Amino acid sequence: MTEFLSVDGGTIAFEVAGSGPLIVLAHGMGDHRAAYRAVIPQLVAAGYRVAAVDLRGCGESSTDWADWSRTAIAGDLLAVIRHLGGPAALVGHSIAGGSATIAAARAPELVSAVVELGPFTRKQSTSLGDLRSKRLRQGLLRLMRAIMLGSVPAWRSYLEVAYPGARPANFAERLDDVEAMLREPGRMKALQGMGRTTPVDAGAQLGNVGCPTLIVMGTDDPDWADPRAEGSAIIADLPDGLGRLEMIEGAGHYPHDQYPDQVASLMLSFLRTDAARA
């Protein structure tokens, strides 16, 4: 059942399942909370209370926002955690990965652990050498068309590249669902707004994170020429001993949807070991 929380500037939608320690799940741009549909039952079965959030402008959240930055999204996520009686383990995909970093740095009393999936958490740069990667070129061109032109077909085409190899059984239905959402008034504007932001605000906070952090990258993520190097760089910018990097072989930019069992297993192992020791 959808719940709504009024925050400064609009309304954030979310749903909660299960009971136990709190985990908050935040999706990436151009998506909604159903991105975690295959992971949530496993977390609930493991004894967690799981809140899946629609980012501002996405899903059932309101669309009229002045700020699409990771810092603004972090404020929304902290409001949800506070409302649900945190602390919480905060899981963020892509842009929300950077938001999770900011939330953990700003409110350590509310964030007990961070999991970032294919995160944009550092200042990005693309070299001519990087562009030798066909995978990167394909993804980048589609992303640019979607963001610059507000093109729903371009975003759908990007998703085709972002799911290399294994795809969920209902992949076509998932694409149809995302496309239908983006055709609602204000939804593509949200994607464009997020896509035009940079992760500089998140990168500036990496050194201020005080909780255990798990970075999960797909080896075939089209958003980077070398996803392992990007994940390792995030770990290097965290305080010593806090970060852990896991790679999922064959996964693209949506490891939680391509390989939900593996991602859930990594998350649960991390929460039971690294986060528990903290």
Backbone as CSV, one residue per row, in Angstrom:
resi,resn,N_x,N_y,N_z,CA_x,CA_y,CA_z,C_x,C_y,C_z
1,MET,0.844,-1.186,0.000,0.000,0.000,0.000,0.884,1.242,0.000
2,THR,0.594,2.164,-0.886,1.386,3.390,-0.980,1.093,4.320,0.184
3,GLU,2.170,4.840,0.784,2.060,5.876,1.798,2.716,7.138,1.238
4,PHE,2.338,8.277,1.791,2.854,9.549,1.302,3.376,10.377,2.468
5,LEU,4.521,11.014,2.232,5.126,11.871,3.242,5.341,13.251,2.639
6,SER,4.793,14.260,3.295,5.011,15.635,2.850,6.361,16.126,3.348
7,VAL,7.170,16.609,2.430,8.463,17.188,2.780,8.506,18.587,2.173
8,ASP,9.566,19.311,2.450,9.686,20.665,1.926,9.744,20.621,0.402
9,GLY,8.712,21.106,-0.256,8.712,21.175,-1.705,7.832,20.176,-2.407
10,GLY,7.295,19.197,-1.693,6.456,18.216,-2.376,6.119,17.015,-1.513
11,THR,5.753,15.923,-2.179,5.306,14.713,-1.491,6.093,13.513,-2.008
12,ILE,6.571,12.689,-1.084,7.334,11.492,-1.419,6.470,10.263,-1.137
13,ALA,6.387,9.377,-2.140,5.622,8.132,-2.001,6.552,6.985,-1.634
14,PHE,6.030,6.063,-0.833,6.813,4.887,-0.455,5.870,3.791,-0.001
15,GLU,6.383,2.581,0.080,5.617,1.479,0.643,6.512,0.673,1.565
16,VAL,5.908,0.069,2.578,6.661,-0.661,3.597,6.152,-2.089,3.684
17,ALA,7.095,-3.026,3.817,6.750,-4.432,3.991,7.637,-5.037,5.065
18,GLY,7.092,-6.007,5.795,7.880,-6.741,6.772,8.025,-6.033,8.099
19,SER,8.791,-6.668,8.981,9.064,-6.113,10.309,10.491,-6.453,10.695
20,GLY,11.053,-5.634,11.552,12.434,-5.830,11.965,13.250,-4.583,11.713
21,PRO,14.585,-4.702,11.692,15.437,-3.550,11.394,15.080,-2.956,10.038
22,LEU,15.213,-1.639,9.925,14.743,-0.928,8.741,15.800,-0.869,7.630
23,ILE,15.358,-1.187,6.406,16.138,-0.977,5.193,15.323,-0.065,4.279
24,VAL,15.942,0.992,3.780,15.279,1.895,2.844,15.933,1.752,1.475
25,LEU,15.111,1.506,0.450,15.583,1.285,-0.910,15.236,2.487,-1.783
26,ALA,16.232,3.019,-2.488,16.027,4.165,-3.369,16.537,3.813,-4.770
27,HIS,15.688,3.980,-5.777,16.010,3.622,-7.154,16.801,4.720,-7.853
28,GLY,17.141,4.495,-9.111,17.856,5.482,-9.909,16.907,6.365,-10.705
29,MET,17.472,7.268,-11.509,16.643,8.194,-12.286,15.890,7.435,-13.382
30,GLY,14.750,8.007,-13.777,13.954,7.381,-14.820,13.334,6.069,-14.413
31,ASP,13.120,5.882,-13.130,12.625,4.598,-12.630,11.644,4.858,-11.498
32,HIS,11.216,3.801,-10.825,10.378,3.933,-9.640,10.642,2.750,-8.720
33,ARG,9.958,2.688,-7.608,10.316,1.740,-6.562,10.140,0.281,-6.969
34,ALA,9.375,0.012,-8.027,9.202,-1.360,-8.493,10.507,-1.962,-8.998
35,ALA,11.539,-1.145,-9.168,12.846,-1.663,-9.580,13.369,-2.707,-8.600
36,TYR,12.907,-2.648,-7.358,13.377,-3.572,-6.324,12.404,-4.721,-6.065
37,ARG,11.462,-4.926,-6.977,10.396,-5.886,-6.714,10.903,-7.304,-6.464
38,ALA,12.047,-7.681,-7.049,12.568,-9.034,-6.875,13.461,-9.159,-5.648
39,VAL,13.895,-8.038,-5.094,14.783,-8.053,-3.925,14.004,-7.960,-2.625
40,ILE,12.921,-7.186,-2.635,12.166,-6.920,-1.404,11.713,-8.200,-0.689
41,PRO,11.101,-9.172,-1.377,10.646,-10.367,-0.650,11.776,-11.102,0.072
42,GLN,12.975,-11.076,-0.500,14.097,-11.765,0.134,14.555,-11.035,1.397
43,LEU,14.534,-9.714,1.371,14.915,-8.944,2.550,13.875,-9.092,3.650
44,VAL,12.604,-9.086,3.272,11.521,-9.280,4.248,11.617,-10.663,4.877
45,ALA,11.863,-11.682,4.057,11.975,-13.057,4.561,13.150,-13.209,5.511
46,ALA,14.161,-12.365,5.353,15.335,-12.421,6.227,15.129,-11.664,7.530
47,GLY,13.942,-11.065,7.710,13.622,-10.429,8.977,13.811,-8.924,9.011
48,TYR,13.678,-8.262,7.864,13.826,-6.810,7.815,12.508,-6.126,7.476
49,ARG,12.367,-4.891,7.941,11.281,-4.019,7.511,11.830,-3.192,6.358
50,VAL,11.191,-3.283,5.213,11.754,-2.714,3.989,10.837,-1.618,3.455
51,ALA,11.408,-0.434,3.285,10.670,0.688,2.701,11.263,0.993,1.339
52,ALA,10.447,0.885,0.291,10.864,1.229,-1.060,10.299,2.592,-1.399
53,VAL,11.162,3.507,-1.802,10.811,4.919,-1.979,10.773,5.285,-3.456
54,ASP,9.799,6.100,-3.845,9.817,6.756,-5.154,10.559,8.081,-4.996
55,LEU,11.663,8.251,-5.729,12.370,9.523,-5.663,11.466,10.673,-6.114
56,ARG,11.822,11.869,-5.718,11.071,13.052,-6.150,10.912,13.050,-7.668
57,GLY,9.696,13.291,-8.128,9.418,13.312,-9.554,9.154,11.961,-10.183
58,CYS,9.320,10.887,-9.424,9.219,9.529,-9.974,8.058,8.760,-9.349
59,GLY,7.599,7.721,-10.049,6.572,6.850,-9.491,5.312,7.593,-9.118
60,GLU,4.984,7.561,-7.812,3.813,8.265,-7.308,4.167,9.517,-6.516
61,SER,5.455,9.854,-6.465,5.850,11.100,-5.801,5.468,12.296,-6.674
62,SER,5.363,13.452,-6.063,4.961,14.640,-6.808,6.059,15.075,-7.778
63,THR,5.698,15.901,-8.745,6.607,16.218,-9.851,7.184,17.622,-9.842
64,ASP,6.626,18.533,-9.087,7.018,19.937,-9.176,8.083,20.260,-8.131
65,TRP,9.363,20.097,-8.526,10.476,20.323,-7.614,11.453,21.315,-8.239
66,ALA,12.084,22.110,-7.405,13.046,23.093,-7.902,14.457,22.533,-7.972
67,ASP,14.714,21.428,-7.273,16.082,20.917,-7.127,16.080,19.408,-7.350
68,TRP,16.948,18.932,-8.241,17.037,17.500,-8.542,18.372,16.911,-8.086
69,SER,19.111,17.617,-7.277,20.458,17.183,-6.899,20.437,15.994,-5.950
70,ARG,21.578,15.361,-5.830,21.731,14.266,-4.876,21.519,14.753,-3.450
71,THR,21.941,15.969,-3.171,21.747,16.532,-1.832,20.260,16.670,-1.516
72,ALA,19.473,17.137,-2.491,18.028,17.270,-2.282,17.389,15.898,-2.079
73,ILE,17.779,14.928,-2.888,17.236,13.571,-2.748,17.616,12.981,-1.400
74,ALA,18.843,13.243,-0.947,19.277,12.760,0.369,18.365,13.297,1.468
75,GLY,17.961,14.568,1.350,17.047,15.143,2.339,15.721,14.408,2.375
76,ASP,15.209,14.029,1.196,13.954,13.275,1.140,14.106,11.913,1.822
77,LEU,15.215,11.232,1.537,15.434,9.898,2.106,15.585,9.970,3.628
78,LEU,16.266,10.984,4.113,16.394,11.150,5.563,15.035,11.442,6.203
79,ALA,14.192,12.196,5.502,12.853,12.469,6.030,12.042,11.185,6.156
80,VAL,12.163,10.305,5.164,11.454,9.020,5.225,11.988,8.176,6.386
81,ILE,13.307,8.102,6.529,13.901,7.321,7.624,13.442,7.865,8.967
82,ARG,13.470,9.171,9.107,13.047,9.801,10.358,11.573,9.490,10.634
83,HIS,10.756,9.568,9.599,9.319,9.292,9.727,9.064,7.855,10.156
84,LEU,9.888,6.928,9.658,9.691,5.505,9.961,10.417,5.065,11.223
85,GLY,11.060,5.996,11.893,11.700,5.659,13.164,13.016,4.941,12.990
86,GLY,13.906,5.501,12.169,15.219,4.900,11.926,16.006,4.695,13.201
87,PRO,17.245,4.256,13.111,18.090,4.301,11.923,17.750,3.225,10.893
88,ALA,18.351,3.367,9.712,18.111,2.428,8.633,19.397,2.151,7.873
89,ALA,19.442,0.981,7.269,20.430,0.725,6.224,19.858,1.338,4.954
90,LEU,20.644,2.151,4.271,20.156,2.898,3.117,20.785,2.344,1.843
91,VAL,19.925,1.918,0.926,20.365,1.342,-0.343,20.015,2.308,-1.463
92,GLY,21.002,2.684,-2.278,20.753,3.626,-3.364,21.347,3.136,-4.665
93,HIS,20.557,3.231,-5.726,21.027,2.853,-7.058,21.335,4.093,-7.882
94,SER,22.448,4.084,-8.590,22.812,5.131,-9.538,22.844,6.509,-8.862
95,ILE,21.991,7.458,-9.252,21.997,8.772,-8.618,21.712,8.670,-7.121
96,ALA,20.868,7.729,-6.723,20.535,7.580,-5.305,21.691,6.984,-4.509
97,GLY,22.667,6.371,-5.195,23.869,5.935,-4.494,24.618,7.134,-3.936
98,GLY,24.766,8.164,-4.760,25.386,9.391,-4.278,24.579,10.039,-3.174
99,SER,23.262,9.974,-3.287,22.396,10.525,-2.231,22.575,9.772,-0.925
100,ALA,22.770,8.464,-1.002,22.982,7.672,0.211,24.266,8.094,0.919
101,THR,25.307,8.380,0.138,26.556,8.879,0.719,26.314,10.182,1.471
102,ILE,25.596,11.099,0.846,25.331,12.394,1.476,24.489,12.224,2.737
103,ALA,23.468,11.375,2.665,22.603,11.151,3.826,23.405,10.589,4.990
104,ALA,24.284,9.625,4.716,25.083,9.011,5.779,26.028,10.025,6.413
105,ALA,26.598,10.913,5.597,27.519,11.913,6.123,26.792,12.982,6.929
106,ARG,25.594,13.345,6.479,24.846,14.424,7.126,24.145,13.981,8.404
107,ALA,23.686,12.744,8.457,22.888,12.287,9.603,23.320,10.886,10.014
108,PRO,24.502,10.744,10.604,25.007,9.419,10.977,24.113,8.697,11.973
109,GLU,23.321,9.453,12.722,22.417,8.820,13.686,21.237,8.133,13.006
110,LEU,20.996,8.458,11.736,19.858,7.892,11.015,20.259,6.815,9.999
111,VAL,21.530,6.763,9.647,21.985,5.802,8.634,23.040,4.895,9.246
112,SER,22.683,3.629,9.390,23.576,2.666,10.048,24.510,1.971,9.074
113,ALA,24.132,1.912,7.808,24.947,1.271,6.780,24.475,1.762,5.423
114,VAL,25.359,1.707,4.438,25.042,2.157,3.083,25.383,1.057,2.087
115,VAL,24.462,0.840,1.145,24.720,-0.036,-0.005,24.476,0.792,-1.262
116,GLU,25.457,0.847,-2.146,25.327,1.617,-3.379,25.463,0.676,-4.572
117,LEU,24.481,0.701,-5.451,24.428,-0.168,-6.623,24.699,0.647,-7.873
118,GLY,25.788,0.353,-8.576,26.127,1.128,-9.766,26.064,2.617,-9.513
119,PRO,26.703,3.120,-8.460,26.458,4.501,-8.034,27.235,5.552,-8.819
120,PHE,26.594,6.696,-9.002,27.266,7.907,-9.456,27.526,8.747,-8.211
121,THR,28.721,8.579,-7.639,29.042,9.177,-6.350,30.290,10.047,-6.425
122,ARG,30.974,10.029,-7.550,32.185,10.826,-7.729,32.060,11.689,-8.977
123,LYS,32.840,12.771,-9.041,32.917,13.583,-10.249,33.322,12.690,-11.419
124,GLN,32.608,12.810,-12.522,32.831,11.936,-13.664,33.672,12.619,-14.743
125,SER,34.488,11.832,-15.412,35.238,12.318,-16.569,35.383,11.166,-17.552
126,THR,35.255,11.471,-18.816,35.369,10.454,-19.860,36.494,10.835,-20.797
127,SER,37.483,9.956,-20.904,38.638,10.221,-21.760,38.415,9.625,-23.146
128,LEU,39.266,10.027,-24.083,39.196,9.447,-25.421,39.444,7.953,-25.366
129,GLY,40.315,7.537,-24.452,40.569,6.111,-24.285,39.339,5.368,-23.823
130,ASP,38.563,5.985,-22.939,37.327,5.354,-22.462,36.368,5.099,-23.617
131,LEU,36.337,6.024,-24.569,35.380,5.929,-25.671,35.706,4.804,-26.648
132,ARG,36.825,4.133,-26.434,37.102,2.936,-27.230,36.164,1.791,-26.833
133,SER,35.549,1.923,-25.678,34.609,0.904,-25.217,33.281,1.052,-25.952
134,LYS,32.939,0.054,-26.759,31.679,0.097,-27.500,30.497,0.156,-26.539
135,ARG,30.597,-0.578,-25.442,29.522,-0.595,-24.446,29.269,0.809,-23.897
136,LEU,30.353,1.520,-23.564,30.220,2.881,-23.035,29.633,3.816,-24.086
137,ARG,30.114,3.732,-25.311,29.613,4.611,-26.371,28.119,4.407,-26.589
138,GLN,27.699,3.162,-26.638,26.280,2.878,-26.861,25.417,3.454,-25.744
139,GLY,25.817,3.232,-24.510,25.037,3.733,-23.386,25.042,5.247,-23.318
140,LEU,26.220,5.855,-23.538,26.352,7.305,-23.413,25.517,8.041,-24.451
141,LEU,25.532,7.582,-25.684,24.759,8.243,-26.735,23.265,8.201,-26.439
142,ARG,22.789,7.083,-25.965,21.368,6.952,-25.642,20.990,7.814,-24.444
143,LEU,21.876,7.839,-23.440,21.634,8.688,-22.278,21.565,10.156,-22.679
144,MET,22.485,10.577,-23.505,22.523,11.982,-23.921,21.259,12.366,-24.680
145,ARG,20.787,11.477,-25.548,19.553,11.786,-26.295,18.356,11.885,-25.354
146,ALA,18.295,10.971,-24.386,17.174,10.998,-23.447,17.175,12.282,-22.623
147,ILE,18.347,12.672,-22.134,18.441,13.832,-21.251,18.293,15.142,-22.019
148,MET,18.965,15.240,-23.142,18.951,16.506,-23.896,17.631,16.732,-24.632
149,LEU,17.052,15.651,-25.167,15.849,15.792,-25.987,14.570,15.424,-25.243
150,GLY,14.694,14.880,-24.048,13.503,14.426,-23.342,12.828,13.279,-24.075
151,SER,13.627,12.404,-24.653,13.117,11.328,-25.504,12.875,10.053,-24.714
152,VAL,11.613,9.656,-24.620,11.274,8.395,-23.954,11.831,7.203,-24.744
153,PRO,11.709,7.154,-26.081,12.301,6.037,-26.823,13.816,5.918,-26.604
154,ALA,14.508,7.042,-26.470,15.951,6.996,-26.234,16.251,6.374,-24.877
155,TRP,15.434,6.704,-23.871,15.633,6.106,-22.548,15.358,4.601,-22.598
156,ARG,14.325,4.206,-23.299,14.030,2.783,-23.437,15.190,2.075,-24.152
157,SER,15.744,2.728,-25.146,16.889,2.172,-25.866,18.105,2.050,-24.949
158,TYR,18.296,3.047,-24.069,19.383,2.957,-23.083,19.195,1.740,-22.182
159,LEU,17.969,1.514,-21.733,17.717,0.365,-20.855,18.044,-0.954,-21.549
160,GLU,17.832,-1.022,-22.845,18.201,-2.227,-23.586,19.696,-2.499,-23.466
161,VAL,20.500,-1.432,-23.474,21.950,-1.569,-23.335,22.341,-1.818,-21.880
162,ALA,21.598,-1.219,-20.958,21.935,-1.304,-19.529,21.645,-2.665,-18.929
163,TYR,20.920,-3.525,-19.664,20.625,-4.897,-19.230,21.309,-5.879,-20.185
164,PRO,22.638,-5.957,-20.192,23.300,-6.908,-21.079,23.108,-8.333,-20.561
165,GLY,23.096,-9.290,-21.457,23.026,-10.679,-21.009,21.700,-11.024,-20.365
166,ALA,21.762,-11.497,-19.124,20.573,-11.972,-18.416,19.574,-10.843,-18.191
167,ARG,18.311,-11.159,-18.443,17.238,-10.195,-18.203,16.121,-10.877,-17.436
168,PRO,15.394,-10.121,-16.599,14.262,-10.719,-15.891,13.212,-11.215,-16.872
169,ALA,12.432,-12.209,-16.429,11.435,-12.818,-17.321,10.429,-11.805,-17.833
170,ASN,10.140,-10.806,-17.037,9.139,-9.801,-17.427,9.806,-8.517,-17.906
171,PHE,10.941,-8.634,-18.599,11.703,-7.455,-19.006,10.885,-6.520,-19.908
172,ALA,10.183,-7.088,-20.890,9.382,-6.244,-21.790,8.306,-5.497,-21.013
173,GLU,7.703,-6.172,-20.062,6.680,-5.533,-19.226,7.297,-4.420,-18.388
174,ARG,8.520,-4.658,-17.898,9.202,-3.626,-17.106,9.472,-2.393,-17.960
175,LEU,9.936,-2.577,-19.184,10.183,-1.440,-20.065,8.888,-0.690,-20.366
176,ASP,7.817,-1.425,-20.599,6.515,-0.790,-20.853,6.073,0.038,-19.648
177,ASP,6.317,-0.504,-18.453,5.924,0.162,-17.218,6.709,1.464,-17.034
178,VAL,8.019,1.400,-17.254,8.850,2.600,-17.141,8.446,3.633,-18.187
179,GLU,8.209,3.182,-19.414,7.804,4.098,-20.470,6.487,4.789,-20.133
180,ALA,5.525,4.027,-19.618,4.229,4.611,-19.253,4.407,5.675,-18.174
181,MET,5.272,5.406,-17.191,5.511,6.400,-16.144,6.109,7.669,-16.733
182,LEU,7.107,7.518,-17.621,7.796,8.686,-18.163,6.906,9.521,-19.064
183,ARG,5.822,8.949,-19.547,4.891,9.705,-20.385,3.861,10.458,-19.548
184,GLU,3.874,10.246,-18.235,3.012,11.038,-17.366,3.583,12.455,-17.244
185,PRO,2.744,13.453,-17.075,3.226,14.837,-16.983,4.272,15.010,-15.884
186,GLY,5.383,15.608,-16.243,6.424,15.932,-15.270,7.458,14.853,-15.036
187,ARG,7.198,13.620,-15.480,8.136,12.530,-15.161,9.427,12.621,-15.981
188,MET,9.315,12.917,-17.263,10.528,13.063,-18.065,11.329,14.274,-17.612
189,LYS,10.640,15.321,-17.177,11.337,16.498,-16.645,12.200,16.097,-15.453
190,ALA,11.706,15.177,-14.637,12.482,14.710,-13.488,13.736,13.979,-13.953
191,LEU,13.586,13.111,-14.954,14.745,12.397,-15.483,15.772,13.385,-16.025
192,GLN,15.298,14.348,-16.803,16.216,15.335,-17.365,16.898,16.155,-16.267
193,GLY,16.122,16.538,-15.260,16.694,17.313,-14.171,17.778,16.550,-13.435
194,MET,17.528,15.288,-13.148,18.539,14.471,-12.468,19.742,14.233,-13.366
195,GLY,19.478,13.995,-14.644,20.561,13.711,-15.569,21.501,14.877,-15.783
196,ARG,21.032,16.084,-15.541,21.862,17.279,-15.733,22.642,17.662,-14.475
197,THR,22.426,16.936,-13.378,23.193,17.209,-12.162,24.539,16.485,-12.237
198,THR,25.439,16.839,-11.349,26.729,16.155,-11.261,26.878,15.563,-9.860
199,PRO,27.733,14.544,-9.706,27.915,13.919,-8.393,28.913,14.635,-7.494
200,VAL,29.281,15.851,-7.816,30.310,16.547,-7.043,29.908,16.667,-5.575
201,ASP,28.625,16.935,-5.321,28.185,17.081,-3.927,28.354,15.776,-3.155
202,ALA,28.126,14.647,-3.813,28.297,13.350,-3.157,29.772,13.041,-2.932
203,GLY,30.590,13.274,-3.958,32.015,13.003,-3.819,32.646,13.783,-2.682
204,ALA,32.165,15.001,-2.472,32.709,15.842,-1.401,32.403,15.287,-0.017
205,GLN,31.406,14.399,0.078,30.997,13.860,1.375,31.561,12.465,1.662
206,LEU,32.223,11.842,0.695,32.703,10.477,0.910,33.601,10.366,2.141
207,GLY,34.466,11.328,2.338,35.369,11.284,3.485,34.688,11.497,4.817
208,ASN,33.419,11.939,4.791,32.680,12.199,6.027,31.740,11.057,6.413
209,VAL,31.702,10.021,5.602,30.850,8.868,5.922,31.469,8.099,7.082
210,GLY,30.622,7.712,8.054,31.140,7.017,9.225,30.609,5.616,9.400
211,CYS,29.830,5.120,8.433,29.243,3.785,8.583,29.779,2.854,7.495
212,PRO,29.677,1.542,7.709,30.114,0.590,6.684,29.372,0.818,5.373
213,THR,30.087,0.666,4.264,29.528,0.942,2.939,29.895,-0.177,1.975
214,LEU,28.884,-0.699,1.313,29.073,-1.735,0.300,28.796,-1.134,-1.077
215,ILE,29.743,-1.263,-1.978,29.576,-0.821,-3.362,29.428,-2.064,-4.230
216,VAL,28.359,-2.117,-5.023,28.119,-3.252,-5.919,28.113,-2.732,-7.351
217,MET,28.984,-3.291,-8.179,29.092,-2.887,-9.573,28.913,-4.090,-10.482
218,GLY,28.294,-3.884,-11.631,28.231,-4.907,-12.653,29.453,-4.821,-13.551
219,THR,30.025,-5.951,-13.915,31.221,-5.925,-14.752,30.948,-5.351,-16.134
220,ASP,29.684,-5.406,-16.584,29.331,-4.925,-17.922,28.449,-3.677,-17.886
221,ASP,28.570,-2.901,-16.821,27.801,-1.661,-16.715,28.227,-0.698,-17.829
222,PRO,27.301,-0.274,-18.705,27.675,0.590,-19.831,27.966,2.025,-19.441
223,ASP,27.780,2.375,-18.177,28.009,3.758,-17.772,29.479,4.058,-17.496
224,TRP,30.320,3.021,-17.464,31.745,3.217,-17.245,32.542,2.293,-18.148
225,ALA,33.681,2.787,-18.638,34.580,1.925,-19.403,35.151,0.832,-18.504
226,ASP,35.374,1.162,-17.227,35.933,0.210,-16.267,35.153,0.314,-14.956
227,PRO,34.052,-0.421,-14.827,33.236,-0.324,-13.602,34.003,-0.678,-12.334
228,ARG,34.918,-1.636,-12.412,35.698,-1.997,-11.218,36.542,-0.814,-10.744
229,ALA,37.148,-0.105,-11.681,37.965,1.048,-11.314,37.119,2.132,-10.653
230,GLU,35.885,2.332,-11.159,35.006,3.333,-10.550,34.644,2.939,-9.128
231,GLY,34.278,1.668,-8.932,33.950,1.202,-7.591,35.136,1.315,-6.649
232,SER,36.317,0.955,-7.137,37.526,1.027,-6.303,37.844,2.464,-5.917
233,ALA,37.599,3.408,-6.830,37.863,4.813,-6.538,36.936,5.334,-5.442
234,ILE,35.683,4.885,-5.454,34.757,5.277,-4.384,35.265,4.745,-3.048
235,ILE,35.660,3.479,-3.013,36.185,2.883,-1.782,37.399,3.656,-1.278
236,ALA,38.279,4.043,-2.202,39.501,4.749,-1.822,39.208,6.110,-1.197
237,ASP,38.093,6.729,-1.575,37.745,8.049,-1.041,36.990,7.983,0.284
238,LEU,36.556,6.782,0.665,35.922,6.597,1.970,36.992,6.499,3.054
239,PRO,36.643,6.750,4.308,37.598,6.516,5.385,38.090,5.062,5.359
240,ASP,39.328,4.855,5.746,39.939,3.529,5.698,39.110,2.487,6.446
241,GLY,38.919,1.359,5.803,38.270,0.228,6.451,36.766,0.207,6.379
242,LEU,36.152,1.269,5.849,34.687,1.315,5.834,34.074,0.715,4.574
243,GLY,34.809,0.730,3.479,34.238,0.345,2.197,34.582,-1.059,1.757
244,ARG,33.652,-1.647,1.035,33.845,-2.980,0.465,33.239,-2.977,-0.937
245,LEU,33.964,-3.529,-1.900,33.510,-3.577,-3.289,33.200,-5.010,-3.692
246,GLU,32.034,-5.197,-4.309,31.658,-6.496,-4.867,31.279,-6.299,-6.329
247,MET,31.795,-7.180,-7.173,31.492,-7.150,-8.598,30.558,-8.304,-8.942
248,ILE,29.572,-8.027,-9.808,28.671,-9.073,-10.282,28.952,-9.312,-11.753
249,GLU,29.478,-10.486,-12.035,29.890,-10.829,-13.384,28.696,-10.825,-14.338
250,GLY,28.846,-10.090,-15.437,27.821,-10.053,-16.469,26.716,-9.051,-16.245
251,ALA,26.676,-8.422,-15.077,25.607,-7.469,-14.782,25.895,-6.121,-15.434
252,GLY,24.829,-5.410,-15.789,24.938,-4.068,-16.326,24.691,-3.044,-15.237
253,HIS,23.871,-2.035,-15.547,23.634,-0.948,-14.602,22.518,-1.267,-13.600
254,TYR,21.831,-2.385,-13.778,20.723,-2.745,-12.891,20.943,-4.129,-12.289
255,PRO,22.004,-4.306,-11.508,22.296,-5.636,-10.966,21.179,-6.190,-10.087
256,HIS,20.461,-5.303,-9.394,19.391,-5.728,-8.498,18.191,-6.278,-9.245
257,ASP,18.069,-5.949,-10.539,16.975,-6.465,-11.350,17.429,-7.638,-12.214
258,GLN,18.683,-7.618,-12.634,19.220,-8.724,-13.420,19.546,-9.935,-12.554
259,TYR,20.163,-9.679,-11.409,20.618,-10.749,-10.534,20.153,-10.491,-9.097
260,PRO,18.835,-10.469,-8.869,18.323,-10.105,-7.542,18.764,-11.054,-6.437
261,ASP,18.868,-12.329,-6.733,19.282,-13.283,-5.699,20.700,-12.981,-5.236
262,GLN,21.585,-12.699,-6.183,22.970,-12.416,-5.839,23.095,-11.099,-5.086
263,VAL,22.361,-10.095,-5.530,22.411,-8.798,-4.843,21.842,-8.910,-3.434
264,ALA,20.714,-9.586,-3.280,20.123,-9.765,-1.946,21.082,-10.510,-1.036
265,SER,21.739,-11.532,-1.566,22.697,-12.298,-0.767,23.866,-11.422,-0.319
266,LEU,24.390,-10.597,-1.222,25.482,-9.695,-0.861,25.045,-8.691,0.195
267,MET,23.850,-8.141,0.031,23.344,-7.167,0.989,23.176,-7.787,2.369
268,LEU,22.574,-8.964,2.418,22.314,-9.613,3.702,23.615,-10.020,4.397
269,SER,24.563,-10.528,3.629,25.861,-10.884,4.204,26.554,-9.652,4.766
270,PHE,26.506,-8.563,4.033,27.108,-7.302,4.478,26.452,-6.791,5.759
271,LEU,25.135,-6.819,5.812,24.413,-6.320,6.982,24.670,-7.186,8.216
272,ARG,24.903,-8.484,7.993,25.138,-9.398,9.112,26.583,-9.405,9.598
273,THR,27.489,-8.894,8.774,28.913,-8.919,9.143,29.459,-7.512,9.314
274,ASP,29.755,-6.823,8.213,30.365,-5.504,8.290,29.515,-4.534,9.109
275,ALA,28.224,-4.445,8.772,27.353,-3.486,9.471,27.129,-3.903,10.919
276,ALA,27.012,-5.197,11.161,26.777,-5.665,12.531,27.975,-5.376,13.423
277,ARG,29.181,-5.543,12.883,30.382,-5.270,13.676,30.493,-3.802,14.037
278,ALA,29.985,-2.934,13.146,30.042,-1.493,13.418,29.103,-1.101,14.537
